[in-house]
């Protein structure tokens, strides 16, 4: 028995919680797929066979599945629970290079990869798919790329050349509310760089992640609206492209230490004191 729970999805990728309760030693064939998959085990284990080579997978070893592969799976130890990340080939190439060469398809889940995995799951639960979850996914896939892809990560730019200009352009687009600034992927495409390059540039240049910077801008816009007497938090959340009112409240509490309702009272009290 196999069940899928979608955690985050955009046209370029999908993240799912996969729970498998099969218990058989024999191999079962899967139909070849067109996407790239990164699969990390969270509980239990299973076997995967590609081109005659099989690998035992558990919390310490995951795998990359490539388009067109003939895959076979076995579950001799019972069920398992995994995180399955599906990438369209174009998004995979944006992170791994135009013609990535894989040294192998199995992944050793070291501490950095494990932490990146956990951060992606946390970001998915936070319901900020366009930035927090996308940035978490980029970080996770980049860790996998570093381990098994023999070509370099595109746009890594070790010296940081051009970061200042790139970040300035991105900040301008975010500040003006450009449609492409609704997500890390579309913003990177508009700027002509990989999502990894853009995300890395923000951390280098400003010392904060792109997700946190974008949320800081939205928090300031929310404060402006509250000061102006905005009555509806639901409308405020929708206008500023939060996933819902709860997401708005969590973000404002994280940045300011207060909920929007408390901030409205604080701002009103200050205004009355200065009349």
N, C-alpha and C positions, 0 to 999 in steps of 0.2 A: 504494500500500500504506500503510495507516494502522495504527499500533499505539499502545495506551494503557497506561501504567503508573501505577497509583494510588499517590500519595505520602501522602495523608492524607484521611480521610473521617469525617464525622459526619453525623447526620440533616440538619443545617443547611447543610452544604457538602461539596464534594469537590475535591481538588487532584490533577491528573493531569499526567504527562509525556507529551506527544503527539508522536510521530515520524511525519512524513508524507513519503513518498518518491514522491509523484505528480510528473509532469512533463508538463503540458498547458496550452495557452493558452485552451482553451475553458472556458466557465462550467459548473459543476455545481451543481445545486440541493440544498439541505439541507432536510429536513423541519422545519417550525417547532417550537420547543421551548418548554417551560413554565418553564425556569429562567433565571436571569441568569448570563451568562458574562463573565468577565474573562480575556482571552487576551493573553499577552505572549510575543513571539518571542525565542528564545534563539539560533537559528542559521537562516540562510537567510531566506526571505521568501515571501509569497503575496499574492493580491488578494482583497478581499471587496467584494461589492456588495449594498447594501440600499436599497430604494426608488429604484432607478435611479442611485444614486451609488456609485462604487467608490473604494476607498482601497488604496494599496499599503502593505503591512505588513512591517516588519522589526524589528530590535532597537531602533529609535528610535520606532516607532509601534505601539501595540497597539490593542485595541478592547473595547468593552462590547457584548455581545449581549443584547437584551431579549426577554422572552417574546412569542411569537406572530410574531416577525419572519420574513419570507421572505428567506433568505440564499443568496447564490451565491458560489462560490469558484473561483479559478483559480490555477494554479501554473506560470506561464511561465518561472520561473527555476530550476526543479527543486524539491527537497524542502525541508523546514523542520522545526525542532524547537521546540515551544512549551510553555509552562506554561498549562494551562487550569484555571480556577477556576470551579466551578459553585456557585451560591447559590440556595437556595429563595427565592421572592419575599418571604416574611416576614422572613428574615434580611437580605436586601438593604434592605428598608424600615427595619429596625432600625439600619442603618448610614447610609442615605441620606435618611431621612425618610419620612413616610407617603405623600407624593405628590411624589416627586422629579421635577424637570423637568431633562431633559438638554439642555445646549447643543449637544452633538454626541456621537457614539458612538466616535469615534477618540480615542486618548490619545497625547500626546507623552510618551515615556518619558524624563523628566529624571533628574538624579542621585538625587533623593530617591525617586522611584518605582523606579528601578533597584536602589537599596540595599534598599528594602523588599522587593522581589522576591527578592533574594539572601538576605535574612534569613529570609524564609518558607521557601525551599528548605532552608536550613541547619536551621531548626527542624523541618521535616518529616523530615529525615535523622536528627535527634536522637530521633525516635520519641515525642515528647511531644505528641500530637495535641490533647489536651483543653486544654492551657494554652499551651505555647510556640508550636505551630503555629497555634492559634486566634488568639492574640495577634498573631502575625506576619501572619496573614491579615487581621485587623481593621485593622492598620496599613497594609497594602498597599491594601486596598479604600478606606480613608479617604483615602489620597493620590489615588486615582482619583476619588473623590467630589469632593474639593476642586477638581479640575481641570475636570470636565465637568458637575457638578450645580449648578444655579443656586440651589437652596434651601440652607439652612444644614444643617450636620451636626447630627443630633438630640442634645440633651443636651450640647452642647459646653461650656456653662457657663464662659465665659472667666474670671470672677472666682473660680471655685473654690468658690462658695457651696454648702454642704452636703457638700463632699468629706470633711470630717472624720467626719461621721456615717456617710456611705456606706462609707468605708473601715473604720470601726470595726465596722459590721455585717458586712461581708464577712470581716474578720479573725476575728470570733467564729464565723461559719459554717465557715470553713476550719479553725479550731482544734478545733472540736467534731466535725469529720468529717461534717458534714451531707451527705446524698447529692447535693444540688445543687452542692456545692463540688467535685465530681469534674471539672467543666469550666467554662471561662469563660462559655460560652453559657448553660447552666442556672443558674449563679450570678447572672448579670446579670438573667435573667428573673425569678428569685425576688425579687431586690432592686428590680425594677421600673424598670430603667434599660437603656440600650443597652450592648452589649459595649464599644463605644468609650468611653463615659462612664466605665464602671467601670475599664477599663484605664488611662485617662488620670488618673483620680482617684488611683490608687495611686502613679503616678509623681510627681504633684504633691505628695501628702501625705507619702510616705515616702522618695522619692528612688530607689526601685527599682521594677522592673516587677512586676506581679501574679504573673507566672510565677516570678520569682526569689523573691518573698516566700513563695509557696506551697511551693516547693522547700525554702526555709529551714525551714519548719515541719516538713516531712517528714524533713529531715535530722536535726532535733532528736529527732523521734520514733524514727528509726532508731537514733540514739545511745542513747536510753533502752533500746531493746530489746537492743542489743548489750551494754550494761552489765549487763543482767539475764540475760545468758547465752544469747540467741537463737542456736540452732545452724544455722539454715537461712537463707541469704541469699535463696534463691528464694522461700521463704514470706514473708520480710520484704518483698521487692519486691512480691509480690502483695497483701499486707495493706495496704501503703501506696500502692497503686495506681500503681506504676511500670509501664512497659510490659513490662519484663523485668528480670532480674538485672543485665544489662549496663548498662541505663539507671540503675538504682540506683547501681552502682559509679561511673559517669561523673559523676553528680550529686554524690555524696559527695566524690569527688576534686576537683571544681570548687569546692565550698564549703569543704572542710576540708584539701585538699592530700594526702589519704590515701584509699586504698580501704577498704571495710568490713573486709576481712581484716586490713589493717595497723592499723586503728583498734581492732579487737578485741584485737590483741596489745598495743597501747599502753595501752588501758584495763585490761587484765589485769595488766600490769606495774605500773601506778600503784597498783592495788588491793593487790597483793602488797607493795609498798614501804611501804604504810601499815598493814599488819597488825601 
